[in-house]
Amino acid sequence: MKTDRSFLAPDKVFERLRSLCTARRVEGSTVIFLQGDAPREVLLVLRGDIALTPDATQPSLCRVAGPGSILGLPANLSSKPYSLTAVTVEACEIASVSRKRFIEALRADPELTLGIAQILAGEISEMQNLGVQFRLARMDELSHQSAQL
């Protein structure tokens, strides 16, 4: 599986958040959070890969976050449920910071806040690119189907 770079954080941002976190080891195939769950924590991937998918039964729809990735930003910042399910691909080491402590850190540290905004901008851009690719592939498929008729 190819790791999705849109979840990767600049080293400085990752290290600032890491200093607030508690690390833990989790086994492979462990659900970290479920789509629809209320946000409780921001996660940092220290070792291993985590699959993010809108449907845990459809692994082909997943994106993979590897070491250096930060997960759960949109949900924790918006107070809306997680939009994806996160499942460990293999045994992983992750670190987490509670939503409350994360928000406090953002209020106190403008550089951290800017770094998080840059990560989110990258995720938005990646999602837009994927949407365009999907629409183009669908148009090509429909064109091919109509040519066969």
N, C-alpha and C positions, 0 to 999 in steps of 0.2 A: 504494500500500500504506500502511496505517495503522501507525504506530510504536506498539509495545507499551510502555506507560509503566512496567510492572512491573520492567523492567531498569534504569530510570533511577536514578542515585545522587544523593544530596544533594551540592550543590556542594563542601562541605567534605570529604566522603569521597572524591569523585572527584579533587579536587586533591591530597589526601594520597597517594592511590595513584599519581596521575600523576607525582608527584615521584620515584617509584621505577622508572618505566617507561622503556622504549626505544620510540620511535615508528618506524613504517614505513608505507609506502604499498603497498596491494595493489590489483590490478586487479579488475574485476567478474567474477563467477562463480568466484572463488577459494575453495576449501574451506579454512577456517581450522582447524577440527577436525571429526573424524568421530565420530558416535555410536559408543560402544564403545572409543574411544581412551583410553589412560591420560592423566590430566590432567598437563600440563606447565607451564601458565601461565594467569594471569588476564588477560583482555583488556579494554581500554577502547576504546570507539568514539569517536574524535575527530571524524571527518567521514564521512558516507555512511551507508548502511543495510546491516545484516547480517540475513539470514533464518536463523531457527532452526527446524529441522524434524526430526521423528522419522524421516522418510523423504524423502530428497532427490529422489525421483521424484514426490512428491506436493506440489507447491508450495502447494496450497490448504490444507494442514495447517500452514503455517508461521506463526510469529510474527516480527515485525520489530523489531530493536533499532537505535535511531538514536544520534546523538551524545549523549554523557552517560551511555550505558549501560555496565554492567560485566557481562561474560560469563564463565561458567566457575566461578562461586562454589561451587555445590553439589559439583561433581566435585573441585575443589581442596581443599575443606574435608573431604570424606569419604574422599578417596583412592580413590573409585570412578570407573569410566569415565564419560566425558561421556555424558549421556543424550540429547543432541540433536546434530545436525550443523549447523555454522555455515558459511554460504556468503555471500559478499559479493553484494549486489544490484547494486552499481555500484562504481566505483573508490572506495576508502575509505582513510582514514588511521586506523590503529589503534595502540595502545600496549600493551605487554605487560610483565608482571612475572613472573618465574619463580615456580613454586609454593613453592619453598624460601624465597625472599625475601619472598613474600606472607605466609607463615606466621610468619616472624620479625617482620614488621611488625605483625601482629595481636598477637603476644605482647608487643611493646614499646609499643603504643599503644591504650589502652582506648577512646578515642573512636572510633578507626578500627574497632575490633572491634564496638562498639555500632552504628555506622553500617552495617557489613556485616550484622549480625544484623537490622537493620531492613529492609534490602533483601531479605534472604531471607524474612522474615516477609511482606513484600509479594508476593513471588513465590508463596509458599504460598497466600496468600489468593486471589490471581488464579487459580491452578490449581484451587482449590476452587470458585470461582465459575464457571469454565469447565466443570468437571465437573457442577455443578448445571444449568447452561444446557443442556449436552448431554443429560443425563437427561430434563429437561423437554421438550426438542425431540423426543427419542425417544419419550417417552410420548404426546406430541401426535400424532406420526406413526402410532404403533400404534393410537391411539384413532380417528384418521381412517380408517385402513385397516379397522378392525373395523366402523365405521359404514357403510362402502361395501359390506360383505358382506351 
